[in-house]
Amino acid sequence: MGNLKMNWLFSFLLIVAIGLVLAGCMAGGDEESSGEGTPNEKDSSKSGEEFEDTVVVYSPHGKDILSEFEKQFEAEYDIDMQFLDMGSQEILDRVRSEKNNTQADVWWGAPQVNFDQAKEEGLLAEYKPSYADALDEMYHDEDWMWTGTSITPEVILYNTKEISAEEAPKDWDDLLDPKWKDEIIIRYPLASGTMRTIYSAMIYRTYKDTQSPEEGYKWLQKLDENTKEYAANPEIMYNQVAKGVGSLSVWNMPDTVMLAKEKGYPFDYVIPESGTPVLTEGIAIVKDAPHPKAAEAFYEFVNTKEAAKLLAEKYYRIPTREDVEDLPEWITKTEIKPMEIDWSVFQEKSPKWMEYWDTEIKNTEKDKSEE
């Protein structure tokens, strides 16, 4: 009986001890969770709302910009930023194809004509950002389906090792001079919002007066005759021009300046004397985005004054926000003559114009020579 009592007492004390240990662990757990908490909880407390743990971004801005903002955004919010780097038109096509199974949260970067087209097709979600008052009305959609992040003048790009500033074409029509035959490398236009805009602008110059694209088609035919190749992506185009495979291209001013200053490419540019298309680059949230709160957080993050200034200083983007101060001189002192363009006509006509170029103009002279 003595042993039985001792065994019962030992078991009772063991149960009590285990209970005390478990209670202490639970108390410790409560104390820990009421302190700093997880990174997501800390970020949520900053804004007063819960964020999803992922944001998916489609963008043509390139890996340098996207990787930098990925690091900064993830450090600030502890949200995993996943990005897909591809051309503006490719993004529109992809968002369109995913309409019934949305994969992207944010579309960051494209000419306003792409966003207007996406809006018409019901692909975008309304979002009016906190900095709305800092945007001129020309830099946002009237229904806030997209807002402008930067403006992008289009230019003639040339290799400074192959062509001097004096020799470089001064205007669009100079590109048709026979001396530039096989000297021009073009980013394949159908995949690029920038190139679609430039090509459509060349048609629009005469279309606005004649209401016919024929003269513009003839112009593109002559440019095609001088074009050595159509590069599948911007990097190929940059490399081909830098290596002297071709000495000329048409592209946007910010990328041209950045490549020369940051990567040492032998590039300079000419702003065409007769005027140039000036695009408004934008950002939008995709309709039915899988992570809407994270999408809004990213949208705001990449458009703060600090982000706009970083993009201007390091990546040569000209901000649309009117409240960004101390911008680089190349922005404040650059004289740009914008081409007068009815962007609604662009949106309506550009797809047909580009289809005609692709089927009736592209490589026609080369095809004839191979027959």
Buried (B, 14 or more C-beta within 10 A) or exposed (E): EEEEEEEEEEEEEEEEEEEEEEEEEEEEEEEEEEEEEEBBEEBBEEEEEEBBEEBBBBBBBBEBBBEBBBEBBBEEBBBBBEBBBBBBBBBBBBBEEBEEEBBBBBBBBBBBBBBBBBBEEEBBBEBEBEBEEBBEEEBBBEEBBBBBBBBBBBBBBBBBEBBEEEEBBBBBBBBBEEEBEEBBBBBBBBBBBBBBBBBBBBBBBBBEEEEEBEBBBBBBBBBBBBBBBBBEBBEBBBEBBBEEBBBBBBBBBBBBBBBBEEEEBBBBBBBBEEBBBBBBBBBBBBBBBBBBBBBBBBBBBBBBBEBBBBBBEBBBBBBBBEEBEEBBEBBEEEEBEEBEBEBEBBBEBBBEBBEBBEEEBBBEBEEEEEE
